[in-house]
Amino acid sequence: MAEIMLYHHVQGLTDGVAAFAEGLRASGHTVHVPDMFAGRTFASIEEGFAYARETGFDIVRQRGLAETPEPGAGLVFAGFSLGVTIAQQLAQTRDDARGALLIDSCLPVAEFGSAWPETVPVQIHGKEDDEFFNEDLPSARALADSTPSAELFVYPGSQHLFADSSLDSFDADATALLLDRARGLLAAV
């Protein structure tokens, strides 16, 4: 079974993020979910973004990193949107990374190195008409095309944060498929 660090999105550690983590735990995985917003959640992306900007994005990321075990633990790094910025960095730069799940976002590989590590399987999940994911889709496609260890899954619809069951953007069918695909990756690491 895998040990996973799951970093939440810009609306905070919502009940839906916690439920997603429970969905992975139900398959026998250990899942840690750092609270980068110190207990605060927000009703909208705009409110969460304002909080992160006011607090400082570097401080928010440092909170997530502070709760991440030291190298050697052999972790899978996962994130939703804002959380992808941490998950992707760690998956690309830590020698002990076993895998990555990037949900609703994907940064250019060049942000954290010259290439995606061949030994780190990665899945990228997003909605085809999500205005935020569309900005990242070229990076997601480039990553998926760069290595056989990468898979890109694009779902119909426009919802951002579609796998958070506590938000209006929740898509139960797409989330079930995402979890099924993620479990396949986790079983292989």
DRENPA-3360 file (N, C-alpha, C; in nm, 2 decimals, always signed):
BEGIN
1 = MAEIMLYH = +0.08/-0.12/+0.00/+0.00/+0.00/+0.00/+0.09/+0.12/+0.00 ~ +0.04/+0.23/-0.06/+0.11/+0.35/-0.07/+0.09/+0.45/+0.05 ~ +0.19/+0.53/+0.07/+0.17/+0.64/+0.16/+0.17/+0.77/+0.08 ~ +0.06/+0.85/+0.10/+0.03/+0.96/+0.01/+0.03/+1.09/+0.09 ~ +0.09/+1.19/+0.04/+0.07/+1.33/+0.08/-0.03/+1.40/-0.01 ~ -0.14/+1.44/+0.04/-0.25/+1.51/-0.04/-0.26/+1.65/+0.00 ~ -0.23/+1.74/-0.09/-0.23/+1.89/-0.06/-0.36/+1.95/-0.12 ~ -0.43/+2.02/-0.03/-0.56/+2.07/-0.07/-0.55/+2.19/-0.17;
9 = HVQGLTDG = -0.67/+2.23/-0.21/-0.69/+2.34/-0.31/-0.70/+2.47/-0.24 ~ -0.73/+2.58/-0.31/-0.73/+2.72/-0.26/-0.86/+2.75/-0.18 ~ -0.95/+2.66/-0.17/-1.06/+2.68/-0.08/-1.04/+2.62/+0.06 ~ -0.92/+2.55/+0.07/-0.88/+2.50/+0.20/-0.91/+2.35/+0.21 ~ -0.88/+2.30/+0.33/-0.90/+2.16/+0.36/-1.05/+2.14/+0.39 ~ -1.13/+2.13/+0.29/-1.27/+2.11/+0.29/-1.31/+1.97/+0.33 ~ -1.44/+1.95/+0.36/-1.49/+1.82/+0.39/-1.48/+1.73/+0.26 ~ -1.49/+1.79/+0.15/-1.47/+1.71/+0.02/-1.33/+1.66/+0.00;
17 = VAAFAEGL = -1.23/+1.74/+0.04/-1.09/+1.70/+0.03/-1.07/+1.58/+0.13 ~ -1.12/+1.60/+0.25/-1.11/+1.49/+0.35/-1.18/+1.37/+0.30 ~ -1.30/+1.38/+0.23/-1.37/+1.26/+0.18/-1.29/+1.19/+0.07 ~ -1.22/+1.27/-0.01/-1.14/+1.21/-0.12/-1.03/+1.13/-0.05 ~ -0.96/+1.19/+0.05/-0.86/+1.12/+0.12/-0.91/+0.99/+0.18 ~ -1.04/+0.99/+0.24/-1.10/+0.87/+0.29/-1.12/+0.77/+0.18 ~ -1.16/+0.81/+0.06/-1.18/+0.72/-0.05/-1.05/+0.64/-0.08 ~ -0.93/+0.71/-0.07/-0.81/+0.64/-0.09/-0.77/+0.55/+0.03;
25 = RASGHTVH = -0.80/+0.60/+0.15/-0.78/+0.51/+0.27/-0.86/+0.39/+0.27 ~ -0.98/+0.39/+0.21/-1.06/+0.28/+0.20/-1.00/+0.16/+0.12 ~ -0.90/+0.20/+0.04/-0.83/+0.10/-0.04/-0.70/+0.05/+0.03 ~ -0.69/+0.10/+0.15/-0.57/+0.05/+0.23/-0.45/+0.14/+0.23 ~ -0.46/+0.26/+0.17/-0.35/+0.35/+0.16/-0.35/+0.44/+0.29 ~ -0.23/+0.49/+0.32/-0.21/+0.59/+0.43/-0.21/+0.72/+0.36 ~ -0.30/+0.81/+0.40/-0.31/+0.94/+0.34/-0.29/+1.05/+0.45 ~ -0.20/+1.14/+0.42/-0.18/+1.26/+0.51/-0.23/+1.38/+0.43;
33 = VPDMFAGR = -0.30/+1.47/+0.50/-0.36/+1.59/+0.43/-0.32/+1.71/+0.52 ~ -0.20/+1.77/+0.49/-0.16/+1.89/+0.56/-0.27/+2.01/+0.54 ~ -0.29/+2.08/+0.65/-0.38/+2.20/+0.64/-0.30/+2.32/+0.63 ~ -0.29/+2.37/+0.50/-0.20/+2.48/+0.47/-0.27/+2.62/+0.51 ~ -0.40/+2.61/+0.54/-0.47/+2.73/+0.57/-0.51/+2.74/+0.72 ~ -0.44/+2.66/+0.80/-0.46/+2.67/+0.95/-0.61/+2.67/+0.99 ~ -0.68/+2.57/+0.93/-0.82/+2.55/+0.97/-0.92/+2.63/+0.90 ~ -0.88/+2.72/+0.81/-0.98/+2.81/+0.74/-1.02/+2.74/+0.61;
41 = TFASIEEG = -1.15/+2.76/+0.58/-1.20/+2.72/+0.44/-1.27/+2.83/+0.39 ~ -1.29/+2.83/+0.26/-1.35/+2.95/+0.19/-1.46/+2.90/+0.10 ~ -1.57/+2.98/+0.09/-1.69/+2.95/+0.01/-1.66/+2.96/-0.14 ~ -1.56/+3.03/-0.18/-1.53/+3.05/-0.32/-1.38/+3.05/-0.35 ~ -1.35/+3.02/-0.48/-1.21/+3.02/-0.52/-1.15/+3.16/-0.50 ~ -1.23/+3.27/-0.53/-1.18/+3.40/-0.51/-1.15/+3.44/-0.37 ~ -1.23/+3.39/-0.27/-1.20/+3.42/-0.13/-1.08/+3.35/-0.09 ~ -1.06/+3.22/-0.13/-0.95/+3.14/-0.09/-0.82/+3.20/-0.15;
49 = FAYARETG = -0.83/+3.25/-0.28/-0.72/+3.31/-0.34/-0.68/+3.44/-0.27 ~ -0.77/+3.52/-0.23/-0.75/+3.64/-0.16/-0.67/+3.61/-0.03 ~ -0.72/+3.51/+0.04/-0.65/+3.47/+0.17/-0.51/+3.42/+0.14 ~ -0.49/+3.34/+0.04/-0.35/+3.29/+0.01/-0.26/+3.41/-0.03 ~ -0.31/+3.50/-0.11/-0.24/+3.62/-0.15/-0.20/+3.70/-0.03 ~ -0.30/+3.73/+0.06/-0.27/+3.81/+0.18/-0.17/+3.74/+0.27 ~ -0.19/+3.61/+0.29/-0.10/+3.53/+0.38/+0.04/+3.52/+0.31 ~ +0.04/+3.51/+0.18/+0.16/+3.49/+0.11/+0.17/+3.34/+0.05;
57 = FDIVRQRG = +0.18/+3.33/-0.08/+0.18/+3.19/-0.14/+0.30/+3.11/-0.08 ~ +0.41/+3.18/-0.06/+0.53/+3.11/-0.01/+0.50/+3.05/+0.13 ~ +0.43/+3.13/+0.21/+0.40/+3.09/+0.35/+0.30/+2.97/+0.34 ~ +0.20/+2.98/+0.26/+0.11/+2.87/+0.24/+0.18/+2.74/+0.20 ~ +0.27/+2.75/+0.10/+0.35/+2.63/+0.05/+0.44/+2.58/+0.16 ~ +0.50/+2.67/+0.24/+0.59/+2.63/+0.35/+0.51/+2.55/+0.45 ~ +0.39/+2.59/+0.48/+0.30/+2.51/+0.57/+0.28/+2.37/+0.53 ~ +0.26/+2.35/+0.40/+0.25/+2.22/+0.34/+0.37/+2.14/+0.35;
65 = LAETPEPG = +0.48/+2.20/+0.31/+0.61/+2.14/+0.32/+0.65/+2.10/+0.46 ~ +0.62/+2.18/+0.56/+0.65/+2.16/+0.70/+0.59/+2.03/+0.75 ~ +0.48/+1.99/+0.69/+0.41/+1.87/+0.74/+0.45/+1.74/+0.66 ~ +0.54/+1.76/+0.56/+0.58/+1.65/+0.48/+0.70/+1.58/+0.54 ~ +0.70/+1.45/+0.55/+0.81/+1.38/+0.61/+0.94/+1.40/+0.53 ~ +1.05/+1.39/+0.60/+1.18/+1.40/+0.54/+1.20/+1.30/+0.43 ~ +1.29/+1.33/+0.34/+1.32/+1.23/+0.23/+1.35/+1.09/+0.29 ~ +1.31/+0.99/+0.22/+1.33/+0.85/+0.26/+1.20/+0.78/+0.29;
73 = AGLVFAGF = +1.09/+0.85/+0.29/+0.97/+0.79/+0.33/+0.90/+0.71/+0.21 ~ +0.94/+0.74/+0.09/+0.88/+0.68/-0.03/+0.74/+0.71/-0.04 ~ +0.71/+0.84/-0.07/+0.58/+0.89/-0.08/+0.52/+0.91/-0.22 ~ +0.39/+0.91/-0.23/+0.32/+0.95/-0.35/+0.27/+1.09/-0.32 ~ +0.30/+1.19/-0.41/+0.26/+1.33/-0.38/+0.13/+1.36/-0.47 ~ +0.03/+1.41/-0.41/-0.09/+1.44/-0.48/-0.14/+1.58/-0.44 ~ -0.21/+1.64/-0.53/-0.26/+1.78/-0.50/-0.38/+1.81/-0.59 ~ -0.46/+1.90/-0.53/-0.57/+1.96/-0.60/-0.53/+2.10/-0.64;
81 = SLGVTIAQ = -0.53/+2.14/-0.76/-0.51/+2.28/-0.80/-0.39/+2.35/-0.73 ~ -0.42/+2.44/-0.64/-0.31/+2.50/-0.56/-0.21/+2.40/-0.51 ~ -0.27/+2.29/-0.45/-0.18/+2.18/-0.40/-0.09/+2.11/-0.49 ~ -0.13/+2.12/-0.62/-0.04/+2.06/-0.73/+0.10/+2.13/-0.73 ~ +0.10/+2.26/-0.69/+0.23/+2.33/-0.70/+0.33/+2.27/-0.60 ~ +0.28/+2.21/-0.49/+0.37/+2.14/-0.39/+0.39/+2.00/-0.44 ~ +0.28/+1.93/-0.47/+0.29/+1.79/-0.51/+0.39/+1.77/-0.63 ~ +0.37/+1.85/-0.73/+0.46/+1.84/-0.85/+0.60/+1.87/-0.82;
89 = QLAQTRDD = +0.63/+1.97/-0.74/+0.76/+2.00/-0.70/+0.83/+1.89/-0.63 ~ +0.76/+1.83/-0.53/+0.82/+1.72/-0.46/+0.84/+1.60/-0.54 ~ +0.74/+1.57/-0.63/+0.75/+1.45/-0.71/+0.86/+1.46/-0.81 ~ +0.89/+1.58/-0.85/+1.00/+1.60/-0.95/+1.14/+1.61/-0.88 ~ +1.15/+1.65/-0.76/+1.27/+1.68/-0.70/+1.32/+1.58/-0.59 ~ +1.23/+1.50/-0.53/+1.27/+1.41/-0.42/+1.30/+1.27/-0.48 ~ +1.42/+1.22/-0.44/+1.46/+1.09/-0.49/+1.37/+0.98/-0.44 ~ +1.30/+1.00/-0.33/+1.21/+0.89/-0.28/+1.07/+0.90/-0.33;
97 = ARGALLID = +1.04/+0.99/-0.42/+0.90/+1.00/-0.48/+0.87/+0.87/-0.55 ~ +0.75/+0.82/-0.52/+0.70/+0.69/-0.58/+0.60/+0.71/-0.68 ~ +0.53/+0.83/-0.68/+0.43/+0.86/-0.78/+0.37/+1.00/-0.76 ~ +0.28/+1.04/-0.85/+0.22/+1.17/-0.84/+0.08/+1.17/-0.90 ~ -0.01/+1.24/-0.83/-0.15/+1.26/-0.88/-0.17/+1.41/-0.88 ~ -0.19/+1.46/-1.00/-0.20/+1.61/-1.02/-0.35/+1.63/-1.07 ~ -0.43/+1.70/-0.99/-0.57/+1.71/-1.01/-0.60/+1.86/-1.03 ~ -0.66/+1.89/-1.14/-0.71/+2.03/-1.17/-0.60/+2.12/-1.21;
105 = SCLPVAEF = -0.47/+2.08/-1.22/-0.36/+2.17/-1.25/-0.24/+2.09/-1.30 ~ -0.15/+2.15/-1.37/-0.02/+2.09/-1.40/+0.07/+2.21/-1.44 ~ +0.18/+2.21/-1.38/+0.28/+2.32/-1.42/+0.38/+2.27/-1.52 ~ +0.45/+2.36/-1.59/+0.55/+2.31/-1.68/+0.66/+2.23/-1.61 ~ +0.70/+2.12/-1.67/+0.80/+2.04/-1.60/+0.93/+2.13/-1.57 ~ +0.96/+2.22/-1.66/+1.08/+2.31/-1.64/+1.08/+2.39/-1.52 ~ +0.96/+2.40/-1.45/+0.95/+2.48/-1.32/+1.04/+2.41/-1.22 ~ +1.06/+2.28/-1.23/+1.13/+2.21/-1.12/+1.24/+2.12/-1.17;
113 = GSAWPETV = +1.28/+2.13/-1.29/+1.38/+2.04/-1.35/+1.38/+2.04/-1.50 ~ +1.47/+1.96/-1.55/+1.48/+1.95/-1.70/+1.38/+1.85/-1.76 ~ +1.35/+1.75/-1.68/+1.26/+1.64/-1.73/+1.19/+1.58/-1.61 ~ +1.07/+1.52/-1.64/+1.00/+1.44/-1.54/+1.08/+1.31/-1.51 ~ +1.10/+1.28/-1.38/+1.17/+1.16/-1.35/+1.11/+1.03/-1.40 ~ +1.18/+0.95/-1.48/+1.13/+0.84/-1.55/+1.07/+0.73/-1.45 ~ +1.12/+0.73/-1.33/+1.08/+0.63/-1.23/+0.96/+0.67/-1.15 ~ +0.90/+0.79/-1.18/+0.79/+0.84/-1.10/+0.67/+0.84/-1.19;
121 = PVQIHGKE = +0.58/+0.74/-1.17/+0.45/+0.75/-1.25/+0.37/+0.87/-1.21 ~ +0.30/+0.93/-1.30/+0.22/+1.04/-1.28/+0.09/+1.04/-1.36 ~ -0.02/+1.08/-1.29/-0.15/+1.10/-1.36/-0.19/+1.24/-1.34 ~ -0.24/+1.30/-1.45/-0.29/+1.43/-1.45/-0.44/+1.42/-1.48 ~ -0.53/+1.49/-1.40/-0.67/+1.48/-1.42/-0.73/+1.62/-1.42 ~ -0.82/+1.65/-1.52/-0.88/+1.78/-1.53/-1.00/+1.77/-1.62 ~ -1.08/+1.88/-1.62/-1.20/+1.89/-1.70/-1.16/+1.97/-1.83 ~ -1.22/+1.92/-1.94/-1.18/+1.98/-2.07/-1.21/+2.12/-2.09;
129 = DDEFFNED = -1.32/+2.17/-2.03/-1.36/+2.31/-2.04/-1.34/+2.39/-1.91 ~ -1.26/+2.34/-1.82/-1.23/+2.41/-1.70/-1.14/+2.53/-1.73 ~ -1.18/+2.65/-1.71/-1.10/+2.77/-1.75/-0.97/+2.77/-1.68 ~ -0.95/+2.72/-1.56/-0.82/+2.71/-1.49/-0.74/+2.60/-1.55 ~ -0.79/+2.48/-1.57/-0.72/+2.37/-1.62/-0.68/+2.39/-1.76 ~ -0.76/+2.46/-1.84/-0.72/+2.49/-1.98/-0.59/+2.57/-1.99 ~ -0.57/+2.66/-1.89/-0.44/+2.73/-1.89/-0.32/+2.63/-1.88 ~ -0.34/+2.52/-1.80/-0.24/+2.43/-1.78/-0.24/+2.31/-1.87;
137 = LPSARALA = -0.34/+2.30/-1.96/-0.35/+2.18/-2.05/-0.23/+2.17/-2.14 ~ -0.17/+2.27/-2.19/-0.05/+2.25/-2.27/+0.07/+2.19/-2.19 ~ +0.08/+2.23/-2.07/+0.19/+2.17/-1.98/+0.15/+2.03/-1.95 ~ +0.03/+2.00/-1.93/-0.02/+1.86/-1.90/+0.01/+1.77/-2.02 ~ -0.02/+1.82/-2.14/+0.00/+1.74/-2.26/+0.15/+1.72/-2.28 ~ +0.23/+1.83/-2.26/+0.38/+1.81/-2.28/+0.43/+1.71/-2.18 ~ +0.39/+1.71/-2.06/+0.43/+1.61/-1.96/+0.39/+1.47/-2.00 ~ +0.27/+1.46/-2.04/+0.22/+1.33/-2.08/+0.29/+1.27/-2.20;
145 = DSTPSAEL = +0.33/+1.36/-2.29/+0.41/+1.32/-2.41/+0.55/+1.30/-2.39 ~ +0.60/+1.34/-2.27/+0.75/+1.34/-2.25/+0.80/+1.21/-2.19 ~ +0.71/+1.13/-2.14/+0.75/+1.01/-2.07/+0.64/+0.90/-2.07 ~ +0.68/+0.78/-2.08/+0.58/+0.67/-2.07/+0.52/+0.65/-1.94 ~ +0.58/+0.71/-1.83/+0.53/+0.70/-1.70/+0.42/+0.80/-1.67 ~ +0.38/+0.88/-1.77/+0.27/+0.99/-1.74/+0.15/+0.95/-1.82 ~ +0.03/+0.98/-1.75/-0.10/+0.96/-1.82/-0.18/+1.09/-1.79 ~ -0.25/+1.13/-1.90/-0.33/+1.25/-1.89/-0.48/+1.21/-1.91;
153 = FVYPGSQH = -0.56/+1.24/-1.82/-0.71/+1.21/-1.83/-0.79/+1.34/-1.83 ~ -0.86/+1.36/-1.94/-0.94/+1.49/-1.95/-1.08/+1.44/-1.96 ~ -1.16/+1.49/-1.87/-1.30/+1.46/-1.85/-1.39/+1.56/-1.91 ~ -1.51/+1.52/-1.96/-1.60/+1.62/-2.01/-1.66/+1.71/-1.90 ~ -1.68/+1.84/-1.94/-1.73/+1.93/-1.84/-1.64/+2.05/-1.82 ~ -1.69/+2.14/-1.73/-1.61/+2.26/-1.71/-1.58/+2.29/-1.56 ~ -1.62/+2.20/-1.47/-1.60/+2.22/-1.33/-1.45/+2.22/-1.29 ~ -1.41/+2.32/-1.21/-1.29/+2.32/-1.15/-1.31/+2.26/-1.01;
161 = LFADSSLD = -1.22/+2.18/-0.96/-1.23/+2.12/-0.82/-1.35/+2.02/-0.83 ~ -1.36/+1.95/-0.94/-1.47/+1.85/-0.96/-1.47/+1.73/-0.87 ~ -1.36/+1.70/-0.80/-1.35/+1.59/-0.71/-1.37/+1.62/-0.57 ~ -1.41/+1.74/-0.54/-1.44/+1.78/-0.40/-1.59/+1.77/-0.38 ~ -1.64/+1.67/-0.30/-1.78/+1.65/-0.28/-1.85/+1.75/-0.20 ~ -1.78/+1.84/-0.14/-1.84/+1.95/-0.06/-1.87/+2.07/-0.14 ~ -1.83/+2.08/-0.26/-1.85/+2.19/-0.35/-1.96/+2.17/-0.45 ~ -2.02/+2.28/-0.50/-2.12/+2.27/-0.61/-2.06/+2.22/-0.74;
169 = SFDADATA = -1.93/+2.23/-0.75/-1.86/+2.18/-0.88/-1.84/+2.03/-0.88 ~ -1.88/+1.96/-0.77/-1.86/+1.82/-0.76/-1.92/+1.74/-0.88 ~ -1.85/+1.65/-0.93/-1.90/+1.56/-1.04/-1.87/+1.41/-0.99 ~ -1.98/+1.35/-0.94/-1.96/+1.22/-0.88/-1.91/+1.11/-0.98 ~ -1.96/+1.11/-1.10/-1.91/+1.01/-1.20/-1.77/+1.03/-1.24 ~ -1.72/+1.16/-1.26/-1.58/+1.18/-1.30/-1.49/+1.15/-1.18 ~ -1.54/+1.18/-1.06/-1.46/+1.15/-0.94/-1.44/+1.00/-0.92 ~ -1.55/+0.92/-0.94/-1.54/+0.78/-0.93/-1.44/+0.72/-1.03;
177 = LLLDRARG = -1.44/+0.77/-1.15/-1.34/+0.73/-1.25/-1.20/+0.77/-1.21 ~ -1.19/+0.90/-1.16/-1.06/+0.94/-1.12/-1.00/+0.85/-1.01 ~ -1.09/+0.82/-0.90/-1.04/+0.74/-0.79/-1.00/+0.60/-0.84 ~ -1.08/+0.54/-0.94/-1.05/+0.41/-0.99/-0.91/+0.42/-1.06 ~ -0.89/+0.52/-1.14/-0.76/+0.53/-1.21/-0.65/+0.56/-1.11 ~ -0.67/+0.64/-1.01/-0.57/+0.66/-0.91/-0.53/+0.54/-0.84 ~ -0.63/+0.46/-0.80/-0.61/+0.33/-0.73/-0.52/+0.24/-0.82 ~ -0.54/+0.24/-0.95/-0.45/+0.17/-1.04/-0.31/+0.21/-1.03;
185 = LLAAV = -0.28/+0.34/-1.03/-0.15/+0.39/-1.02/-0.09/+0.35/-0.88 ~ -0.17/+0.37/-0.78/-0.12/+0.34/-0.64/-0.09/+0.19/-0.62 ~ -0.16/+0.11/-0.69/-0.14/-0.04/-0.67/-0.01/-0.07/-0.74 ~ +0.04/+0.01/-0.83/+0.16/-0.02/-0.91/+0.29/+0.04/-0.85 ~ +0.27/+0.13/-0.75/+0.39/+0.19/-0.69/+0.45/+0.12/-0.57;
% end
